[in-house]
Amino acid sequence: MSVKLIFLITGAMLATNLACAQTPVKQTDIDTGYVDYDVLFNEMEAFLDSMIAPRNIFLLSLSTARNNYNYQSKSTFYLETRKKVTWMPTLGFFSKNGWGVSGTSVVIDDGEHLNPYQFYLTGSYDYLDKKNWVSGLSFTRFFTKDSLPFYTSPLKNEIYAYFTYRKLWVKPSVAVSYGWGKRSDFEEREEYITSLRLVMNGFTRIDTRESINDLNIMTAIRHDFFWMNVIGKNDYVRITPQVVFTSGTQRFGFNQTVSTYASIPRSGVNILSNSDNIYLDDKLYFQPLALTAYMKAEYSKGKFYIQPELLFDYYFPATENKFNTIFVLNAGVIF
């Protein structure tokens, strides 16, 4: 329950009592103006409990955003960044016991036709027995087309683990993501990787024996503001500001796609890496990568939801264009 909301309602109750003490009160005023605050609190508590209660979820979702892609340049050795509209249909099932599976296709509009260049399958488990906190683990396998004109990460596998504490007014979260791939996938993208590393260092050394992996750690804080019965019954509006700090290695970069409601619906933590440029580093060390502020709105009516999302991303490794603004729109149906 929001502390500000409690103070607001308490103040309204005190003002009502003072007004009643100064003026005569008619029976009709009591009948029409009386507010049962116990009922109001109970309804809000029941609503918030239902939001986090374990349940079976069959999810059909569609996300769209303007993502940045690093294309081969005809005039220079460096890659050129171009914004392209990306569509991401997702189909998933998440059981009330915590197990879940989802599949997502990443489709780019290259100006001539829609190109589904990547598909990834995720299996997950969320521990849901505690009301005050939630944690989970997921494994994702990426399947990417060959011979693409833009850079995609050679990392084909990703393990993601998170922990969110929900008791506080501001909900803190921590997540760890580890990705790895094969030498053959690296060799297919070696020209792209060399170009991106040159932007970072001015020179590069390619060790043919190097391991193909990256590790990221994300810390986040967020709060959910709710309004019930906004347009009609059984609907709500949720506004969620969130700040995420990402640090880790940047040797190959994780797959640069939108990761939103469909992939981690129970944690509520968003992770999105989509800066104007990706700066790869051939050295294995931890460094600050991004500080991202999210403003996500959600309107839900029954089983349908729509989520506009605005992101302000500051990408630390970039030498220029460090600040980036991203807009994402999600819509879906939960059965």
N, C-alpha and C positions, 0 to 999 in steps of 0.2 A: 504494500500500500504506500503510495507516495506521501512523504511527509508534508509537502506543500498542500496536497489535497486535503489531508487531515486538518491542517491549520485553517484552510479556507472554509471547510464545512463547520468547524468549531466556531469560527468567527461569525458565520451566518447564524448559527444557533444562538449565540450570545446576543447578537443584534435583534433577533426575533423576540427573545425573552424580554429585553429592555423595552421594546416597542409595546409589548403586551402589558407591561407594568404601568405604562403611562396613559394608555387609552383603553376605553371599554372594549371588550371582545365579544362579538356576536357569535352565536352558535354556527351561523353559516360560514363565518370566517374560519372557524375550527375545522369544519367539514371539508371545505374546499382548499384551504391553504396548508393543511397539516402535512408534513413530510416525515415519514418513518425512516429515520437515519439508520436504525438497526437493519432494516430491510435493504437499504441502499448498500451498506457495508457488506452484508451477506451476499448480495447479488454480485458485487465486485469480487469478493473473495472466491465465490463459486466460479465466476468467469475466469479468473486468473488460474485457479486450480485446474479447470478444464483445458486451459491452454498448454499446460505442462504435463497433464495426465497421460500415461502410456496408452496408446491406441493403435489399431491397425490403420496404416495410411497407404492408399493406392494413389500414386501421384502422376499426373499428366501435366507437363509444364512446357512453356515456350519462352525463351529469353532472347532479347536482341540488344545489341550494342554496337557502337563504332569502335572497333579495335585497331590497334596499330600493328602493322606487319612490315618486316624488314626484307625488302626485295633486292635482288641483284641489280646493280647499276650498269648501264651501257657505257657510261662516260668516266667512271671512277672505280677504284678497287673497293671503296667503302659501299656499304649497303644503303639504300634509300628507304626511309620510312614513309609508308602510305596508310591512310585511314581507310578501312573497309568495313562495311556493314556485316556483322556476324549474327547468324541465327543459331540457337541451340535448343532443339527439342529434346525433352527428357521424359523417360518413362521409368517409374520405380515403384517398389513396394517395400514398406517398412512395417514390421510387425510390432505388436505391443510388447513382445518379449525382448525387443532390442535389435533383432537381426534385420538387415535390409539389403537390397540389391537395386541398382539403378543403371541405366544405360543412357548415354548422351551422345548425340551427333553434333559436330561442329561444322557449320555450313557457312562458307564465305561467298559474298556477292562480288565476283571479280569484274563486274561491269558488262559481261556478256551472258553469263548464266550463273546459277547457284551451284557451287562446288562443295560437296560434303567431303572435306579433306581429312577429317579426323573423327574417330569414334573411340569413346572410352567407357569401360565397364567397371563399376565400383561395387564391392561387397563391404558391408559395414556392420559394426555392432556397437550399440549405445547402451550404457549401464543406466537404467532408469528407475531403480528401486528407491533412490533417495530424492526427497522433495527439494532439499536445499542445494544440491549440486548434481551435475550430469557430466559424464565423461564418455568417450567413445574412441574407437579405432576403426580405420578403414584402409582397404587396399584397392588401388586403381591400376588398371592395365590400359595403356594407350595404344591405339592402332592408327597409324598415320600413313597417308599415301606417299609413294615415292615420287621423286623428280618434281617437287613443288618449287615454284619460282620465288618463294620466300622462306625465311628461316623458321624451322620448328626444332624444338629441343630433342636431342637424341635420347633423353631419359624416357624410358618406356614403362617403368614401374614406379609407383609412389605409395608409400605408407604414411598415413596421416593420423595423428593422435591428438586429442584435445581434452581439456578440463575446464568447466565453467562453474563458478560458484554463484548461485542464484538467490542467496539469502539477503545480500546487501542491496541497497537502493541502486547503486552502480554495480553492475555485474562484471567482475573481472574474469578474463579467460587467458589461457595459455595453450598454444598448439605447437606441435613439432611435425615437420614434413621432411621426409627423406626419399629422394628419388635416385634411381640408378638405371643404367642401360648397358648395351653391348658395344664392343669395339667396332663391329660392322656398322652399327647405326651412327657411330661417331665418324667413321670414314666417309659415309655418304654425305655428311654435312660439314666436312672438314674445311672446305673453302669458305662457307658462311662463318664458321667458328673463328677461323683465322682473321677474317675481316672485322668481326665484332671485337676481338681481342686487340687488334691494332688500334681501334678507336680508344680503348681503355689505356693501353700502355705505350703506344707508338712503335712497339715491336712485340714479337711473340716467339715463344719457344714451344714447339709441340713435342711432347714426350709420348712416343708411341706406346709406352708401357703404362701410361697413367690410367687410373681407375675412372670409370664414367659414373660420377655420382655428385649430388649436391644435397646440402642440409640447410633447412630454414627453421627459425624459431619465431613464432608470432605471439605477441602479447596484446591484449585488447581490453577495453572497458566500454560498456554500453548501458543504456537504460531504455526501457520500453514505456511509452506514454500511450494509454488506451482511452478511447471514447466509445461508449456502447450505444447501440440503437440510434445511429446518426441519421440515416435516411429512413429506415424502417426497422422492424423487429428482426432479431437474429443477425444483425450486422455489427461491424465494429471498424474503427479506424485506429491504426497503430503507427506512431512516429518513433523511429529508433535512431538516435544519434550514436555513432560509434567511432572510436579512434583505435587504429591498429598500427603497431610498430613492428616491422619485419627486419630481422637480421639473419645473416647466414653466409654461405658460400655462393659464389656467382660464377662458377666455371662453365656451366652450360645453360643455366636458367631453367626453371620449371616450365612446363607447357603453359604458354601465355594465353589462357582462356579465362572466361568468367566462371567463378565458383561461387554460387549463391544458394538460394533456398533449396534448390533441387538436390544438391549434392550433400549438404549437411543440415537437414531441416530441424534437427533437435537441438543442436548446439547454439544456433542463432548467430554464429560467428561467420562473417564474410571474409573471404580472402580473394584478392584480385590483384594481379601484377600485370599492368598494361601501360607501361610508360612509353613516352614518345620514342625512346631508343633503349635497347638492351645492351649493356656494357658488360661483356664477359671478361673474366680475369682468369689467367692460367695458374694463379697461385691459390693454394688451398688454405684460406684463413677466413675467420668470421669478420664481417663488416656490416655496418648499418646499410640496409638496402632501401627501405621505404617507410615513410610516415604517411598514413592515409586516414582522412576523415570522411566518414560515411554519413549520409542523411537519407535514410530509407523510410518511405511511407508505404503503408499497406491498407488496402480496403478489402474486407472480406464479407461476403454475403452467402451464408450457407456453405456450400462446398466450393464456391468460386472465390478466387483472390486475384488482385492485381497489385504489383509492387513497382512503382517508380523509384529509382535510386540514383542519387547524385554523389559522386566521389571527387575528392580533392586530394591528389596524390603528389607527394614530394619524393623524388627518386634521388637518393644520395650519390650514387656512383656517377651520375651524368655530369659532364663538364659544362653543358648548357642545356636549356629547356628542362630544368629540374622539376618544374611544376606542371602538372597535367590535370585536366578536368575530364571526367568520364561520366556519361549518363547511360544507365542500364534500365531496361524495362522488362519485367517478368510478369507473366500471367499464367494461371494454371487452374486445375480442378483437383481437389482432394476428395476421394471417395471413402 
